């Protein structure tokens, strides 16, 4: 499944890297593409292994970011 989420709180390349890393570390996430200018992230994932709530929790644990689901 491929889905785009809005991520609030990203301000720089360092923020982008934190969000990307948090999502890539989740089992079931195949690919992550973060757009700093659009404040969003496109995630390709296996919905049988990971869900939006788990992604939200991982992103929010990585810093002062909020993933909208």
Predicted model as a PDB file, atoms N, CA, C, CB and O in Angstrom, pLDDT in the B-factor column:
MODEL        1                                                                  
ATOM      1  N   UNK A   1       0.845  -1.172   0.000  1.00 97.00           N  
ATOM      2  CA  UNK A   1       0.000   0.000   0.000  1.00 97.00           C  
ATOM      3  C   UNK A   1       0.893   1.239   0.000  1.00 97.00           C  
ATOM      4  CB  UNK A   1      -0.963  -0.004   1.220  1.00 97.00           C  
ATOM      5  O   UNK A   1       1.960   1.254   0.615  1.00 97.00           O  
ATOM      6  N   UNK A   2       0.445   2.256  -0.687  1.00 97.00           N  
ATOM      7  CA  UNK A   2       1.181   3.513  -0.758  1.00 97.00           C  
ATOM      8  C   UNK A   2       0.269   4.619  -0.236  1.00 97.00           C  
ATOM      9  CB  UNK A   2       1.664   3.815  -2.222  1.00 97.00           C  
ATOM     10  O   UNK A   2      -0.862   4.765  -0.698  1.00 97.00           O  
ATOM     11  N   UNK A   3       0.760   5.395   0.726  1.00 98.00           N  
ATOM     12  CA  UNK A   3      -0.069   6.448   1.315  1.00 98.00           C  
ATOM     13  C   UNK A   3       0.784   7.662   1.650  1.00 98.00           C  
ATOM     14  CB  UNK A   3      -0.789   5.935   2.580  1.00 98.00           C  
ATOM     15  O   UNK A   3       1.953   7.538   2.017  1.00 98.00           O  
ATOM     16  N   UNK A   4       0.179   8.841   1.516  1.00 98.00           N  
ATOM     17  CA  UNK A   4       0.855  10.094   1.853  1.00 98.00           C  
ATOM     18  C   UNK A   4       0.247  10.663   3.135  1.00 98.00           C  
ATOM     19  CB  UNK A   4       0.743  11.123   0.682  1.00 98.00           C  
ATOM     20  O   UNK A   4      -0.972  10.736   3.284  1.00 98.00           O  
ATOM     21  N   UNK A   5       1.121  11.062   4.050  1.00 98.00           N  
ATOM     22  CA  UNK A   5       0.708  11.644   5.328  1.00 98.00           C  
ATOM     23  C   UNK A   5       1.302  13.044   5.464  1.00 98.00           C  
ATOM     24  CB  UNK A   5       1.148  10.744   6.519  1.00 98.00           C  
ATOM     25  O   UNK A   5       2.410  13.302   4.995  1.00 98.00           O  
ATOM     26  N   UNK A   6       0.566  13.936   6.101  1.00 98.00           N  
ATOM     27  CA  UNK A   6       1.085  15.259   6.446  1.00 98.00           C  
ATOM     28  C   UNK A   6       1.882  15.110   7.734  1.00 98.00           C  
ATOM     29  CB  UNK A   6      -0.074  16.320   6.606  1.00 98.00           C  
ATOM     30  O   UNK A   6       1.453  14.433   8.668  1.00 98.00           O  
ATOM     31  N   UNK A   7       3.052  15.753   7.774  1.00 98.00           N  
ATOM     32  CA  UNK A   7       3.888  15.737   8.972  1.00 98.00           C  
ATOM     33  C   UNK A   7       4.146  17.178   9.390  1.00 98.00           C  
ATOM     34  CB  UNK A   7       5.233  14.972   8.722  1.00 98.00           C  
ATOM     35  O   UNK A   7       4.758  17.948   8.649  1.00 98.00           O  
ATOM     36  N   UNK A   8       3.683  17.532  10.563  1.00 97.00           N  
ATOM     37  CA  UNK A   8       3.904  18.874  11.106  1.00 97.00           C  
ATOM     38  C   UNK A   8       5.171  18.881  11.952  1.00 97.00           C  
ATOM     39  CB  UNK A   8       2.684  19.341  11.947  1.00 97.00           C  
ATOM     40  O   UNK A   8       5.496  17.892  12.608  1.00 97.00           O  
ATOM     41  N   UNK A   9       5.877  19.998  11.932  1.00 97.00           N  
ATOM     42  CA  UNK A   9       7.048  20.168  12.778  1.00 97.00           C  
ATOM     43  C   UNK A   9       8.379  20.020  12.061  1.00 97.00           C  
ATOM     44  CB  UNK A   9       6.992  19.199  13.879  1.00 97.00           C  
ATOM     45  O   UNK A   9       9.425  20.284  12.655  1.00 97.00           O  
ATOM     46  N   UNK A  10       8.370  19.605  10.802  1.00 96.00           N  
ATOM     47  CA  UNK A  10       9.634  19.490  10.061  1.00 96.00           C  
ATOM     48  C   UNK A  10      10.053  20.871   9.573  1.00 96.00           C  
ATOM     49  CB  UNK A  10       9.497  18.500   8.859  1.00 96.00           C  
ATOM     50  O   UNK A  10       9.269  21.578   8.940  1.00 96.00           O  
ATOM     51  N   UNK A  11      11.308  21.254   9.874  1.00 95.00           N  
ATOM     52  CA  UNK A  11      11.771  22.576   9.488  1.00 95.00           C  
ATOM     53  C   UNK A  11      13.062  22.559   8.663  1.00 95.00           C  
ATOM     54  CB  UNK A  11      11.976  23.404  10.714  1.00 95.00           C  
ATOM     55  O   UNK A  11      13.376  23.531   7.976  1.00 95.00           O  
ATOM     56  N   UNK A  12      13.811  21.447   8.734  1.00 96.00           N  
ATOM     57  CA  UNK A  12      15.113  21.411   8.065  1.00 96.00           C  
ATOM     58  C   UNK A  12      15.444  20.001   7.595  1.00 96.00           C  
ATOM     59  CB  UNK A  12      16.212  21.926   9.003  1.00 96.00           C  
ATOM     60  O   UNK A  12      14.668  19.067   7.798  1.00 96.00           O  
ATOM     61  N   UNK A  13      16.599  19.860   6.968  1.00 97.00           N  
ATOM     62  CA  UNK A  13      17.040  18.554   6.475  1.00 97.00           C  
ATOM     63  C   UNK A  13      17.244  17.560   7.623  1.00 97.00           C  
ATOM     64  CB  UNK A  13      18.340  18.703   5.675  1.00 97.00           C  
ATOM     65  O   UNK A  13      17.034  16.359   7.458  1.00 97.00           O  
ATOM     66  N   UNK A  14      17.651  18.069   8.776  1.00 97.00           N  
ATOM     67  CA  UNK A  14      17.839  17.214   9.949  1.00 97.00           C  
ATOM     68  C   UNK A  14      16.494  16.611  10.377  1.00 97.00           C  
ATOM     69  CB  UNK A  14      18.474  18.021  11.119  1.00 97.00           C  
ATOM     70  O   UNK A  14      16.417  15.425  10.700  1.00 97.00           O  
ATOM     71  N   UNK A  15      15.455  17.419  10.379  1.00 96.00           N  
ATOM     72  CA  UNK A  15      14.106  16.952  10.709  1.00 96.00           C  
ATOM     73  C   UNK A  15      13.659  15.891   9.702  1.00 96.00           C  
ATOM     74  CB  UNK A  15      13.103  18.138  10.727  1.00 96.00           C  
ATOM     75  O   UNK A  15      13.122  14.846  10.071  1.00 96.00           O  
ATOM     76  N   UNK A  16      13.893  16.182   8.440  1.00 97.00           N  
ATOM     77  CA  UNK A  16      13.527  15.255   7.363  1.00 97.00           C  
ATOM     78  C   UNK A  16      14.193  13.899   7.584  1.00 97.00           C  
ATOM     79  CB  UNK A  16      13.931  15.832   5.984  1.00 97.00           C  
ATOM     80  O   UNK A  16      13.552  12.858   7.441  1.00 97.00           O  
ATOM     81  N   UNK A  17      15.463  13.913   7.929  1.00 97.00           N  
ATOM     82  CA  UNK A  17      16.204  12.673   8.160  1.00 97.00           C  
ATOM     83  C   UNK A  17      15.654  11.888   9.350  1.00 97.00           C  
ATOM     84  CB  UNK A  17      17.676  12.981   8.383  1.00 97.00           C  
ATOM     85  O   UNK A  17      15.583  10.660   9.306  1.00 97.00           O  
ATOM     86  N   UNK A  18      15.264  12.599  10.418  1.00 97.00           N  
ATOM     87  CA  UNK A  18      14.687  11.926  11.591  1.00 97.00           C  
ATOM     88  C   UNK A  18      13.393  11.212  11.239  1.00 97.00           C  
ATOM     89  CB  UNK A  18      14.433  12.933  12.715  1.00 97.00           C  
ATOM     90  O   UNK A  18      13.189  10.062  11.627  1.00 97.00           O  
ATOM     91  N   UNK A  19      12.524  11.885  10.509  1.00 98.00           N  
ATOM     92  CA  UNK A  19      11.233  11.306  10.123  1.00 98.00           C  
ATOM     93  C   UNK A  19      11.456  10.101   9.211  1.00 98.00           C  
ATOM     94  CB  UNK A  19      10.342  12.365   9.415  1.00 98.00           C  
ATOM     95  O   UNK A  19      10.842   9.049   9.391  1.00 98.00           O  
ATOM     96  N   UNK A  20      12.335  10.270   8.239  1.00 98.00           N  
ATOM     97  CA  UNK A  20      12.637   9.188   7.299  1.00 98.00           C  
ATOM     98  C   UNK A  20      13.181   7.964   8.035  1.00 98.00           C  
ATOM     99  CB  UNK A  20      13.649   9.663   6.240  1.00 98.00           C  
ATOM    100  O   UNK A  20      12.738   6.841   7.791  1.00 98.00           O  
ATOM    101  N   UNK A  21      14.121   8.176   8.915  1.00 98.00           N  
ATOM    102  CA  UNK A  21      14.737   7.084   9.665  1.00 98.00           C  
ATOM    103  C   UNK A  21      13.724   6.369  10.559  1.00 98.00           C  
ATOM    104  CB  UNK A  21      15.891   7.614  10.509  1.00 98.00           C  
ATOM    105  O   UNK A  21      13.719   5.140  10.630  1.00 98.00           O  
ATOM    106  N   UNK A  22      12.870   7.130  11.238  1.00 98.00           N  
ATOM    107  CA  UNK A  22      11.876   6.541  12.135  1.00 98.00           C  
ATOM    108  C   UNK A  22      10.943   5.600  11.371  1.00 98.00           C  
ATOM    109  CB  UNK A  22      11.062   7.646  12.833  1.00 98.00           C  
ATOM    110  O   UNK A  22      10.581   4.535  11.872  1.00 98.00           O  
ATOM    111  N   UNK A  23      10.559   5.996  10.167  1.00 98.00           N  
ATOM    112  CA  UNK A  23       9.652   5.166   9.383  1.00 98.00           C  
ATOM    113  C   UNK A  23      10.365   3.968   8.765  1.00 98.00           C  
ATOM    114  CB  UNK A  23       8.999   5.995   8.294  1.00 98.00           C  
ATOM    115  O   UNK A  23       9.817   2.865   8.746  1.00 98.00           O  
ATOM    116  N   UNK A  24      11.573   4.170   8.262  1.00 98.00           N  
ATOM    117  CA  UNK A  24      12.318   3.071   7.640  1.00 98.00           C  
ATOM    118  C   UNK A  24      12.656   1.967   8.636  1.00 98.00           C  
ATOM    119  CB  UNK A  24      13.596   3.597   7.011  1.00 98.00           C  
ATOM    120  O   UNK A  24      12.836   0.814   8.245  1.00 98.00           O  
ATOM    121  N   UNK A  25      12.743   2.310   9.913  1.00 98.00           N  
ATOM    122  CA  UNK A  25      13.066   1.320  10.936  1.00 98.00           C  
ATOM    123  C   UNK A  25      11.903   0.392  11.263  1.00 98.00           C  
ATOM    124  CB  UNK A  25      13.514   2.015  12.186  1.00 98.00           C  
ATOM    125  O   UNK A  25      12.101  -0.634  11.915  1.00 98.00           O  
ATOM    126  N   UNK A  26      10.699   0.732  10.823  1.00 98.00           N  
ATOM    127  CA  UNK A  26       9.531  -0.097  11.110  1.00 98.00           C  
ATOM    128  C   UNK A  26       9.473  -1.304  10.185  1.00 98.00           C  
ATOM    129  CB  UNK A  26       8.251   0.723  10.980  1.00 98.00           C  
ATOM    130  O   UNK A  26       9.667  -1.183   8.975  1.00 98.00           O  
ATOM    131  N   UNK A  27       9.204  -2.460  10.763  1.00 98.00           N  
ATOM    132  CA  UNK A  27       9.027  -3.686   9.976  1.00 98.00           C  
ATOM    133  C   UNK A  27       7.762  -3.523   9.129  1.00 98.00           C  
ATOM    134  CB  UNK A  27       8.931  -4.963  10.907  1.00 98.00           C  
ATOM    135  O   UNK A  27       6.693  -3.204   9.650  1.00 98.00           O  
ATOM    136  N   UNK A  28       7.895  -3.741   7.846  1.00 98.00           N  
ATOM    137  CA  UNK A  28       6.756  -3.625   6.952  1.00 98.00           C  
ATOM    138  C   UNK A  28       6.795  -2.381   6.079  1.00 98.00           C  
ATOM    139  CB  UNK A  28       5.500  -3.631   7.743  1.00 98.00           C  
ATOM    140  O   UNK A  28       6.038  -2.275   5.115  1.00 98.00           O  
ATOM    141  N   UNK A  29       7.677  -1.435   6.413  1.00 98.00           N  
ATOM    142  CA  UNK A  29       7.825  -0.236   5.585  1.00 98.00           C  
ATOM    143  C   UNK A  29       8.862  -0.539   4.503  1.00 98.00           C  
ATOM    144  CB  UNK A  29       8.251   1.017   6.452  1.00 98.00           C  
ATOM    145  O   UNK A  29      10.005  -0.885   4.803  1.00 98.00           O  
ATOM    146  N   UNK A  30       8.448  -0.404   3.249  1.00 98.00           N  
ATOM    147  CA  UNK A  30       9.317  -0.727   2.116  1.00 98.00           C  
ATOM    148  C   UNK A  30      10.088   0.477   1.593  1.00 98.00           C  
ATOM    149  CB  UNK A  30       8.501  -1.318   1.000  1.00 98.00           C  
ATOM    150  O   UNK A  30      11.256   0.356   1.224  1.00 98.00           O  
ATOM    151  N   UNK A  31       9.441   1.640   1.559  1.00 98.00           N  
ATOM    152  CA  UNK A  31      10.078   2.845   1.032  1.00 98.00           C  
ATOM    153  C   UNK A  31       9.451   4.077   1.664  1.00 98.00           C  
ATOM    154  CB  UNK A  31       9.957   2.906  -0.508  1.00 98.00           C  
ATOM    155  O   UNK A  31       8.270   4.089   2.012  1.00 98.00           O  
ATOM    156  N   UNK A  32      10.277   5.120   1.806  1.00 98.00           N  
ATOM    157  CA  UNK A  32       9.837   6.381   2.406  1.00 98.00           C  
ATOM    158  C   UNK A  32      10.378   7.528   1.561  1.00 98.00           C  
ATOM    159  CB  UNK A  32      10.317   6.504   3.896  1.00 98.00           C  
ATOM    160  O   UNK A  32      11.554   7.546   1.199  1.00 98.00           O  
ATOM    161  N   UNK A  33       9.505   8.485   1.252  1.00 98.00           N  
ATOM    162  CA  UNK A  33       9.940   9.683   0.535  1.00 98.00           C  
ATOM    163  C   UNK A  33       9.365  10.897   1.262  1.00 98.00           C  
ATOM    164  CB  UNK A  33       9.483   9.650  -0.975  1.00 98.00           C  
ATOM    165  O   UNK A  33       8.153  11.114   1.273  1.00 98.00           O  
ATOM    166  N   UNK A  34      10.251  11.680   1.866  1.00 97.00           N  
ATOM    167  CA  UNK A  34       9.839  12.849   2.644  1.00 97.00           C  
ATOM    168  C   UNK A  34       9.991  14.102   1.800  1.00 97.00           C  
ATOM    169  CB  UNK A  34      10.665  12.969   3.947  1.00 97.00           C  
ATOM    170  O   UNK A  34      11.025  14.316   1.167  1.00 97.00           O  
ATOM    171  N   UNK A  35       8.950  14.930   1.797  1.00 97.00           N  
ATOM    172  CA  UNK A  35       9.007  16.224   1.114  1.00 97.00           C  
ATOM    173  C   UNK A  35       8.976  17.316   2.178  1.00 97.00           C  
ATOM    174  CB  UNK A  35       7.820  16.392   0.091  1.00 97.00           C  
ATOM    175  O   UNK A  35       7.941  17.581   2.789  1.00 97.00           O  
ATOM    176  N   UNK A  36      10.117  17.937   2.382  1.00 95.00           N  
ATOM    177  CA  UNK A  36      10.221  19.002   3.378  1.00 95.00           C  
ATOM    178  C   UNK A  36       9.381  20.206   2.972  1.00 95.00           C  
ATOM    179  CB  UNK A  36      11.685  19.420   3.568  1.00 95.00           C  
ATOM    180  O   UNK A  36       8.723  20.814   3.816  1.00 95.00           O  
ATOM    181  N   UNK A  37       9.397  20.554   1.692  1.00 96.00           N  
ATOM    182  CA  UNK A  37       8.654  21.729   1.222  1.00 96.00           C  
ATOM    183  C   UNK A  37       7.145  21.557   1.315  1.00 96.00           C  
ATOM    184  CB  UNK A  37       9.030  22.036  -0.205  1.00 96.00           C  
ATOM    185  O   UNK A  37       6.421  22.527   1.540  1.00 96.00           O  
ATOM    186  N   UNK A  38       6.662  20.321   1.144  1.00 97.00           N  
ATOM    187  CA  UNK A  38       5.215  20.058   1.213  1.00 97.00           C  
ATOM    188  C   UNK A  38       4.775  19.592   2.598  1.00 97.00           C  
ATOM    189  CB  UNK A  38       4.825  19.011   0.177  1.00 97.00           C  
ATOM    190  O   UNK A  38       3.582  19.418   2.845  1.00 97.00           O  
ATOM    191  N   UNK A  39       5.734  19.390   3.501  1.00 97.00           N  
ATOM    192  CA  UNK A  39       5.455  18.900   4.855  1.00 97.00           C  
ATOM    193  C   UNK A  39       4.673  17.587   4.827  1.00 97.00           C  
ATOM    194  CB  UNK A  39       4.675  19.953   5.649  1.00 97.00           C  
ATOM    195  O   UNK A  39       3.698  17.413   5.559  1.00 97.00           O  
ATOM    196  N   UNK A  40       5.118  16.672   3.970  1.00 98.00           N  
ATOM    197  CA  UNK A  40       4.442  15.385   3.896  1.00 98.00           C  
ATOM    198  C   UNK A  40       5.447  14.264   3.666  1.00 98.00           C  
ATOM    199  CB  UNK A  40       3.390  15.394   2.783  1.00 98.00           C  
ATOM    200  O   UNK A  40       6.611  14.497   3.339  1.00 98.00           O  
ATOM    201  N   UNK A  41       4.959  13.046   3.847  1.00 98.00           N  
ATOM    202  CA  UNK A  41       5.774  11.859   3.626  1.00 98.00           C  
ATOM    203  C   UNK A  41       4.927  10.831   2.890  1.00 98.00           C  
ATOM    204  CB  UNK A  41       6.317  11.281   4.972  1.00 98.00           C  
ATOM    205  O   UNK A  41       3.774  10.581   3.240  1.00 98.00           O  
ATOM    206  N   UNK A  42       5.526  10.245   1.867  1.00 98.00           N  
ATOM    207  CA  UNK A  42       4.881   9.183   1.118  1.00 98.00           C  
ATOM    208  C   UNK A  42       5.519   7.878   1.580  1.00 98.00           C  
ATOM    209  CB  UNK A  42       5.026   9.390  -0.442  1.00 98.00           C  
ATOM    210  O   UNK A  42       6.740   7.720   1.537  1.00 98.00           O  
ATOM    211  N   UNK A  43       4.675   6.941   2.024  1.00 98.00           N  
ATOM    212  CA  UNK A  43       5.173   5.688   2.570  1.00 98.00           C  
ATOM    213  C   UNK A  43       4.593   4.513   1.794  1.00 98.00           C  
ATOM    214  CB  UNK A  43       4.829   5.570   4.066  1.00 98.00           C  
ATOM    215  O   UNK A  43       3.381   4.416   1.601  1.00 98.00           O  
ATOM    216  N   UNK A  44       5.477   3.623   1.354  1.00 98.00           N  
ATOM    217  CA  UNK A  44       5.066   2.370   0.739  1.00 98.00           C  
ATOM    218  C   UNK A  44       5.238   1.304   1.820  1.00 98.00           C  
ATOM    219  CB  UNK A  44       5.912   2.037  -0.575  1.00 98.00           C  
ATOM    220  O   UNK A  44       6.347   1.090   2.309  1.00 98.00           O  
ATOM    221  N   UNK A  45       4.145   0.635   2.194  1.00 98.00           N  
ATOM    222  CA  UNK A  45       4.212  -0.301   3.311  1.00 98.00           C  
ATOM    223  C   UNK A  45       3.283  -1.493   3.120  1.00 98.00           C  
ATOM    224  CB  UNK A  45       3.873   0.408   4.601  1.00 98.00           C  
ATOM    225  O   UNK A  45       2.347  -1.459   2.320  1.00 98.00           O  
ATOM    226  N   UNK A  46       3.569  -2.542   3.877  1.00 98.00           N  
ATOM    227  CA  UNK A  46       2.744  -3.742   3.893  1.00 98.00           C  
ATOM    228  C   UNK A  46       1.734  -3.573   5.021  1.00 98.00           C  
ATOM    229  CB  UNK A  46       3.612  -5.048   4.081  1.00 98.00           C  
ATOM    230  O   UNK A  46       2.095  -3.614   6.197  1.00 98.00           O  
ATOM    231  N   UNK A  47       0.483  -3.383   4.663  1.00 96.00           N  
ATOM    232  CA  UNK A  47      -0.547  -3.112   5.670  1.00 96.00           C  
ATOM    233  C   UNK A  47      -0.831  -4.305   6.576  1.00 96.00           C  
ATOM    234  CB  UNK A  47      -1.820  -2.690   4.992  1.00 96.00           C  
ATOM    235  O   UNK A  47      -1.545  -4.166   7.569  1.00 96.00           O  
ATOM    236  N   UNK A  48      -0.288  -5.469   6.252  1.00 98.00           N  
ATOM    237  CA  UNK A  48      -0.425  -6.636   7.121  1.00 98.00           C  
ATOM    238  C   UNK A  48       0.633  -6.653   8.217  1.00 98.00           C  
ATOM    239  CB  UNK A  48      -0.339  -7.913   6.300  1.00 98.00           C  
ATOM    240  O   UNK A  48       0.530  -7.425   9.171  1.00 98.00           O  
ATOM    241  N   UNK A  49       1.654  -5.800   8.083  1.00 98.00           N  
ATOM    242  CA  UNK A  49       2.747  -5.765   9.059  1.00 98.00           C  
ATOM    243  C   UNK A  49       2.801  -4.480   9.878  1.00 98.00           C  
ATOM    244  CB  UNK A  49       4.052  -5.949   8.355  1.00 98.00           C  
ATOM    245  O   UNK A  49       3.280  -4.488  11.011  1.00 98.00           O  
ATOM    246  N   UNK A  50       2.318  -3.384   9.317  1.00 98.00           N  
ATOM    247  CA  UNK A  50       2.392  -2.091  10.006  1.00 98.00           C  
ATOM    248  C   UNK A  50       1.169  -1.257   9.628  1.00 98.00           C  
ATOM    249  CB  UNK A  50       3.715  -1.333   9.644  1.00 98.00           C  
ATOM    250  O   UNK A  50       0.668  -1.342   8.506  1.00 98.00           O  
ATOM    251  N   UNK A  51       0.698  -0.453  10.579  1.00 97.00           N  
ATOM    252  CA  UNK A  51      -0.456   0.400  10.287  1.00 97.00           C  
ATOM    253  C   UNK A  51      -0.124   1.872  10.541  1.00 97.00           C  
ATOM    254  CB  UNK A  51      -1.668  -0.026  11.137  1.00 97.00           C  
ATOM    255  O   UNK A  51       0.948   2.204  11.046  1.00 97.00           O  
ATOM    256  N   UNK A  52      -1.051   2.731  10.188  1.00 97.00           N  
ATOM    257  CA  UNK A  52      -0.839   4.174  10.295  1.00 97.00           C  
ATOM    258  C   UNK A  52      -0.567   4.618  11.731  1.00 97.00           C  
ATOM    259  CB  UNK A  52      -2.045   4.915   9.753  1.00 97.00           C  
ATOM    260  O   UNK A  52       0.237   5.522  11.958  1.00 97.00           O  
ATOM    261  N   UNK A  53      -1.224   3.994  12.689  1.00 98.00           N  
ATOM    262  CA  UNK A  53      -1.015   4.367  14.094  1.00 98.00           C  
ATOM    263  C   UNK A  53       0.416   4.070  14.526  1.00 98.00           C  
ATOM    264  CB  UNK A  53      -2.007   3.618  15.006  1.00 98.00           C  
ATOM    265  O   UNK A  53       1.019   4.865  15.247  1.00 98.00           O  
ATOM    266  N   UNK A  54       0.963   2.948  14.097  1.00 98.00           N  
ATOM    267  CA  UNK A  54       2.346   2.609  14.439  1.00 98.00           C  
ATOM    268  C   UNK A  54       3.310   3.606  13.799  1.00 98.00           C  
ATOM    269  CB  UNK A  54       2.684   1.169  13.984  1.00 98.00           C  
ATOM    270  O   UNK A  54       4.308   3.989  14.410  1.00 98.00           O  
ATOM    271  N   UNK A  55       3.010   4.025  12.575  1.00 98.00           N  
ATOM    272  CA  UNK A  55       3.856   5.015  11.909  1.00 98.00           C  
ATOM    273  C   UNK A  55       3.775   6.352  12.632  1.00 98.00           C  
ATOM    274  CB  UNK A  55       3.444   5.178  10.435  1.00 98.00           C  
ATOM    275  O   UNK A  55       4.790   7.023  12.816  1.00 98.00           O  
ATOM    276  N   UNK A  56       2.582   6.738  13.037  1.00 98.00           N  
ATOM    277  CA  UNK A  56       2.386   7.989  13.775  1.00 98.00           C  
ATOM    278  C   UNK A  56       3.215   7.974  15.064  1.00 98.00           C  
ATOM    279  CB  UNK A  56       0.881   8.204  14.100  1.00 98.00           C  
ATOM    280  O   UNK A  56       3.906   8.945  15.374  1.00 98.00           O  
ATOM    281  N   UNK A  57       3.144   6.886  15.801  1.00 98.00           N  
ATOM    282  CA  UNK A  57       3.878   6.773  17.058  1.00 98.00           C  
ATOM    283  C   UNK A  57       5.395   6.828  16.837  1.00 98.00           C  
ATOM    284  CB  UNK A  57       3.501   5.473  17.767  1.00 98.00           C  
ATOM    285  O   UNK A  57       6.116   7.453  17.614  1.00 98.00           O  
ATOM    286  N   UNK A  58       5.870   6.176  15.782  1.00 98.00           N  
ATOM    287  CA  UNK A  58       7.311   6.174  15.486  1.00 98.00           C  
ATOM    288  C   UNK A  58       7.801   7.572  15.130  1.00 98.00           C  
ATOM    289  CB  UNK A  58       7.624   5.201  14.336  1.00 98.00           C  
ATOM    290  O   UNK A  58       8.856   8.001  15.599  1.00 98.00           O  
ATOM    291  N   UNK A  59       7.044   8.279  14.309  1.00 98.00           N  
ATOM    292  CA  UNK A  59       7.432   9.638  13.905  1.00 98.00           C  
ATOM    293  C   UNK A  59       7.418  10.573  15.109  1.00 98.00           C  
ATOM    294  CB  UNK A  59       6.486  10.174  12.803  1.00 98.00           C  
ATOM    295  O   UNK A  59       8.342  11.366  15.289  1.00 98.00           O  
ATOM    296  N   UNK A  60       6.390  10.487  15.922  1.00 97.00           N  
ATOM    297  CA  UNK A  60       6.273  11.379  17.067  1.00 97.00           C  
ATOM    298  C   UNK A  60       7.319  11.077  18.135  1.00 97.00           C  
ATOM    299  CB  UNK A  60       4.883  11.278  17.663  1.00 97.00           C  
ATOM    300  O   UNK A  60       7.705  11.972  18.888  1.00 97.00           O  
ATOM    301  N   UNK A  61       7.783   9.831  18.212  1.00 97.00           N  
ATOM    302  CA  UNK A  61       8.843   9.469  19.156  1.00 97.00           C  
ATOM    303  C   UNK A  61      10.208   9.968  18.688  1.00 97.00           C  
ATOM    304  CB  UNK A  61       8.883   7.955  19.350  1.00 97.00           C  
ATOM    305  O   UNK A  61      11.144  10.059  19.483  1.00 97.00           O  
ATOM    306  N   UNK A  62      10.321  10.291  17.405  1.00 96.00           N  
ATOM    307  CA  UNK A  62      11.597  10.731  16.828  1.00 96.00           C  
ATOM    308  C   UNK A  62      11.904  12.197  17.113  1.00 96.00           C  
ATOM    309  CB  UNK A  62      11.590  10.503  15.334  1.00 96.00           C  
ATOM    310  O   UNK A  62      13.035  12.637  16.902  1.00 96.00           O  
ATOM    311  N   UNK A  63      10.933  12.953  17.582  1.00 92.00           N  
ATOM    312  CA  UNK A  63      11.163  14.373  17.856  1.00 92.00           C  
ATOM    313  C   UNK A  63       9.862  15.123  17.975  1.00 92.00           C  
ATOM    314  CB  UNK A  63      12.018  14.997  16.770  1.00 92.00           C  
ATOM    315  O   UNK A  63       8.825  14.544  18.300  1.00 92.00           O  
ATOM    316  N   UNK A  64       9.916  16.396  17.715  1.00 94.00           N  
ATOM    317  CA  UNK A  64       8.723  17.252  17.839  1.00 94.00           C  
ATOM    318  C   UNK A  64       7.935  17.270  16.533  1.00 94.00           C  
ATOM    319  CB  UNK A  64       9.123  18.694  18.235  1.00 94.00           C  
ATOM    320  O   UNK A  64       7.697  18.327  15.949  1.00 94.00           O  
ATOM    321  N   UNK A  65       7.543  16.102  16.094  1.00 97.00           N  
ATOM    322  CA  UNK A  65       6.819  15.972  14.843  1.00 97.00           C  
ATOM    323  C   UNK A  65       5.454  15.354  15.108  1.00 97.00           C  
ATOM    324  CB  UNK A  65       7.617  15.125  13.831  1.00 97.00           C  
ATOM    325  O   UNK A  65       5.267  14.607  16.069  1.00 97.00           O  
ATOM    326  N   UNK A  66       4.517  15.678  14.246  1.00 97.00           N  
ATOM    327  CA  UNK A  66       3.172  15.113  14.358  1.00 97.00           C  
ATOM    328  C   UNK A  66       2.749  14.597  12.992  1.00 97.00           C  
ATOM    329  CB  UNK A  66       2.153  16.169  14.894  1.00 97.00           C  
ATOM    330  O   UNK A  66       2.626  15.371  12.043  1.00 97.00           O  
ATOM    331  N   UNK A  67       2.528  13.301  12.892  1.00 98.00           N  
ATOM    332  CA  UNK A  67       2.046  12.693  11.662  1.00 98.00           C  
ATOM    333  C   UNK A  67       0.530  12.626  11.735  1.00 98.00           C  
ATOM    334  CB  UNK A  67       2.666  11.279  11.441  1.00 98.00           C  
ATOM    335  O   UNK A  67      -0.029  12.024  12.652  1.00 98.00           O  
ATOM    336  N   UNK A  68      -0.131  13.243  10.768  1.00 97.00           N  
ATOM    337  CA  UNK A  68      -1.593  13.259  10.745  1.00 97.00           C  
ATOM    338  C   UNK A  68      -2.103  12.008  10.022  1.00 97.00           C  
ATOM    339  CB  UNK A  68      -2.123  14.552  10.052  1.00 97.00           C  
ATOM    340  O   UNK A  68      -1.714  11.714   8.892  1.00 97.00           O  
ATOM    341  N   UNK A  69      -2.995  11.280  10.719  1.00 94.00           N  
ATOM    342  CA  UNK A  69      -3.583  10.098  10.090  1.00 94.00           C  
ATOM    343  C   UNK A  69      -5.063  10.277   9.858  1.00 94.00           C  
ATOM    344  CB  UNK A  69      -3.342   8.866  10.940  1.00 94.00           C  
ATOM    345  O   UNK A  69      -5.719   9.376   9.336  1.00 94.00           O  
TER     346      UNK A  69                                                      
ENDMDL                                                                          
END                                                                             
